[in-house]
């Protein structure tokens, strides 16, 4: 089922980026680490599978995890996961690979596979917000103290955090806007 836009139904695709090397986790690939009885990635994909606003999902994973990811999709019966593709060396590369495969749609949401607490309402709010400008992303005001350090790693000062936010996912784009951004960067989608 698609979301209803001002001109009728709009097709929504979601790119789930899960191609990182999990270097900070040592030998454990966090995407497949179990959280409350299921792989971390399953929390996100279960939600997307059940979300009425989502029509299709493309999952970008590390090249060494393609078979494992495809097995997980099959075992869990996710019908909306249209493809599992090899991610790239960077997040940008992984999004490009998935965007090329997602097919034309009205909206594309990009979500990090390592963020399991996605809520359907946040995705739907992102789509609504993106209708105004062509793109939208949730953000959180920074509450931590941020320090600026010199080359010698000595503190120079405290950064004023008023007006600073951390950008979260899902980041939602009009399909044509995201494709144009990749084309402008010299990376055809």
WOJOCOR-V554850 format. One record per backbone hydrogen bond with DSSP energy under -1.0 kcal/mol. NH is the residue of the N-H (numbers start at 1). CO is the residue of the C=O. E is the energy in kcal/mol with one decimal. If there is no record, write none. Layout:
BEGIN
[[NH & CO & E] [NH & CO & E]]
END
This chain:
BEGIN
[[3 & 10 & -1.4] [5 & 8 & -3.0] [8 & 5 & -1.6] [10 & 3 & -3.1] [13 & 107 & -2.8] [14 & 56 & -2.3] [15 & 109 & -3.3] [16 & 58 & -2.6] [17 & 111 & -2.5] [18 & 60 & -3.2] [25 & 22 & -1.4] [26 & 23 & -1.2] [28 & 25 & -1.6] [32 & 29 & -1.8] [35 & 38 & -3.2] [38 & 35 & -1.2] [40 & 33 & -2.3] [41 & 31 & -2.5] [42 & 39 & -1.2] [43 & 40 & -1.0] [45 & 41 & -2.2] [46 & 42 & -2.8] [47 & 43 & -1.5] [48 & 44 & -2.4] [49 & 45 & -2.3] [50 & 46 & -1.7] [51 & 47 & -1.2] [54 & 51 & -1.3] [55 & 12 & -2.6] [56 & 12 & -1.5] [57 & 80 & -2.8] [58 & 14 & -2.5] [59 & 83 & -2.4] [60 & 16 & -2.8] [61 & 85 & -2.6] [65 & 62 & -2.6] [69 & 65 & -2.7] [70 & 66 & -2.6] [71 & 67 & -2.4] [72 & 68 & -2.1] [73 & 69 & -2.4] [74 & 70 & -2.2] [75 & 71 & -3.1] [76 & 72 & -2.3] [78 & 73 & -1.5] [82 & 57 & -2.1] [82 & 80 & -1.4] [83 & 57 & -1.1] [85 & 59 & -3.0] [87 & 61 & -3.7] [94 & 90 & -2.2] [95 & 91 & -2.7] [96 & 92 & -2.2] [97 & 93 & -2.3] [98 & 94 & -2.1] [99 & 95 & -3.1] [100 & 96 & -2.1] [102 & 98 & -1.3] [106 & 11 & -1.6] [107 & 11 & -2.1] [108 & 173 & -3.0] [109 & 13 & -2.6] [110 & 171 & -2.9] [111 & 15 & -2.9] [113 & 17 & -3.0] [115 & 112 & -1.8] [123 & 119 & -1.6] [124 & 120 & -2.6] [125 & 121 & -2.5] [126 & 122 & -2.1] [127 & 123 & -2.1] [128 & 124 & -2.2] [129 & 125 & -2.6] [130 & 126 & -2.4] [131 & 127 & -1.2] [132 & 129 & -1.2] [134 & 130 & -3.2] [136 & 172 & -2.5] [140 & 166 & -2.3] [142 & 164 & -2.2] [148 & 157 & -3.0] [150 & 154 & -2.3] [153 & 150 & -2.3] [156 & 148 & -3.4] [157 & 148 & -1.4] [159 & 146 & -3.1] [164 & 161 & -2.6] [166 & 140 & -2.9] [168 & 138 & -3.1] [171 & 110 & -2.5] [172 & 136 & -3.0] [173 & 108 & -2.7] [174 & 134 & -3.0] [175 & 106 & -2.1] [178 & 174 & -2.1] [179 & 175 & -2.4] [180 & 176 & -2.2] [181 & 177 & -2.1] [182 & 178 & -1.9] [183 & 179 & -2.3] [184 & 180 & -2.8] [185 & 181 & -1.7] [186 & 183 & -1.4] [187 & 182 & -3.4]]
END
